[in-house]
Amino acid sequence: MELETIKTKIKDAIQQVTGVDATGISDSASYIDDLGLDSLAILEIAVAVENHFKFHATDEELSSIRTVEDTIALVKRRMFAEVA
């Protein structure tokens, strides 16, 4: 799966949970500082991403997610780990 496709799917999940237009979300956006999300909204996004990409993140992985880039990196690690 291409990186742009991963980014689009993650931003679509953010839009579904928050209502924020996906086209206005930068890769470097902080969930708390830039998007104003609380921990429940971040968890909802994580669950949506897990469901879409069909993996289960550990508690440690979830606790390290602070930005959209963190989420992209997690998906990339998981997708490449399953291929290897």
Secondary structure per residue as TSV (DSSP state, phi and psi in degrees):
chain	resnum	aa	ss	phi	psi
A	1	M	-	360.0	136.6
A	2	E	-	-74.6	152.4
A	3	L	H	-59.4	-41.6
A	4	E	H	-63.5	-35.7
A	5	T	H	-66.0	-41.6
A	6	I	H	-61.2	-47.6
A	7	K	H	-59.3	-44.5
A	8	T	H	-62.3	-44.8
A	9	K	H	-64.6	-39.1
A	10	I	H	-66.3	-45.5
A	11	K	H	-66.5	-33.3
A	12	D	H	-63.8	-39.8
A	13	A	H	-64.4	-40.9
A	14	I	H	-62.3	-43.1
A	15	Q	H	-62.9	-41.4
A	16	Q	H	-61.9	-39.5
A	17	V	H	-78.1	-39.7
A	18	T	H	-105.4	-23.9
A	19	G	-	84.3	-1.9
A	20	V	-	-73.2	132.1
A	21	D	-	-59.7	124.8
A	22	A	G	-59.2	-32.5
A	23	T	G	-69.6	-18.5
A	24	G	G	-95.4	4.5
A	25	I	-	-96.8	119.3
A	26	S	-	-84.0	157.7
A	27	D	T	-62.0	-31.0
A	28	S	T	-89.8	3.7
A	29	A	-	-61.9	132.7
A	30	S	B	-85.1	133.8
A	31	Y	T	-61.0	-39.4
A	32	I	T	-86.1	-54.4
A	33	D	T	-72.6	-42.6
A	34	D	T	-92.1	-38.3
A	35	L	T	-100.3	-9.4
A	36	G	-	66.9	31.7
A	37	L	-	-89.9	153.7
A	38	D	-	-99.6	176.6
A	39	S	H	-62.9	-32.5
A	40	L	H	-66.2	-43.3
A	41	A	H	-64.2	-39.9
A	42	I	H	-64.0	-40.9
A	43	L	H	-64.4	-40.8
A	44	E	H	-61.2	-40.6
A	45	I	H	-63.9	-44.7
A	46	A	H	-59.7	-43.1
A	47	V	H	-64.2	-42.0
A	48	A	H	-62.4	-41.5
A	49	V	H	-66.4	-44.5
A	50	E	H	-57.7	-45.4
A	51	N	H	-64.3	-42.4
A	52	H	H	-66.6	-45.3
A	53	F	H	-92.5	1.0
A	54	K	T	57.4	57.9
A	55	F	-	-147.3	166.1
A	56	H	-	-120.6	118.9
A	57	A	-	-79.5	146.7
A	58	T	-	-76.7	163.5
A	59	D	H	-58.6	-38.3
A	60	E	H	-63.8	-43.6
A	61	E	H	-62.9	-43.9
A	62	L	H	-63.2	-39.2
A	63	S	H	-70.7	-17.4
A	64	S	T	-91.1	-5.1
A	65	I	-	-80.5	117.2
A	66	R	-	-123.9	-25.4
A	67	T	B	-133.3	169.7
A	68	V	H	-61.7	-39.9
A	69	E	H	-59.1	-38.5
A	70	D	H	-60.3	-40.6
A	71	T	H	-68.1	-42.1
A	72	I	H	-60.7	-45.4
A	73	A	H	-61.6	-40.9
A	74	L	H	-62.2	-46.8
A	75	V	H	-63.1	-43.6
A	76	K	H	-60.7	-44.4
A	77	R	H	-60.0	-45.9
A	78	R	H	-67.1	-40.1
A	79	M	H	-69.6	-41.6
A	80	F	H	-74.7	-29.6
A	81	A	H	-67.2	-37.4
A	82	E	H	-75.1	-26.0
A	83	V	H	-77.6	-37.0
A	84	A	-	-68.9	360.0
